[in-house]
């Protein structure tokens, strides 16, 4: 899939971490010598801080403008290749043994194990070799920001959550971390009138966020 004259640097994951790493590498690498490849099953990047608002607000502009972004808006033209694929399994490379990532497409990504570089890197027509590999697969979320991969399914799920929040009389959020706080604020901003306190009740609340309670109380959010 890549030029034989160039070596491959591969980033697995097109989320916030993967995109940040790829953007940094794209500015540092000599693109005459290296291919920079991002492996991501989604056709777009989801900006998670905006996703909390996307599933609440009824204005659909946030979907295309800030939350769901095509990769060509994030990477300079020609500097990053985004390969739509999914990693199914990882075999760690040790010593002279190359590591192996099996992809859903049937391709196999071989990468070097420990330093120095292995003397022999297995290669076939269904494989490509990475000089360096970055795993940035991120976390798997649940609840409103557990979003499917295809855009059609994504729009359907977003629409369903918007209807749920619109119809709800009371909302209980379990978890007072960054996601819980952000989501509760977005709900309060969108529905400030007829949703009365307690609107979101945090059943678990980390100590690092306790200082922010007074701000949440002013928004009508009971912790």
Secondary structure, DSSP 8 states (H G I E B T S, - for coil): ---TTSEEEEEE--SHHHHHHHHHHHHHS-TTTEEEEEE-SSSSEE-HHHHHHHTT-S-THHIIIIIEE-GGGTS-TTT-EEE---EEEEE---TTS-EEEEETTS-EEEE--SSS--S-----TTEEEEEEEEE-------GGG---SSHHHHHHHHHHHHHHHHH-S-------SHHHHHHHHHHHHH--SS--SSS---SS--GGGGGGHHHHHHTT---
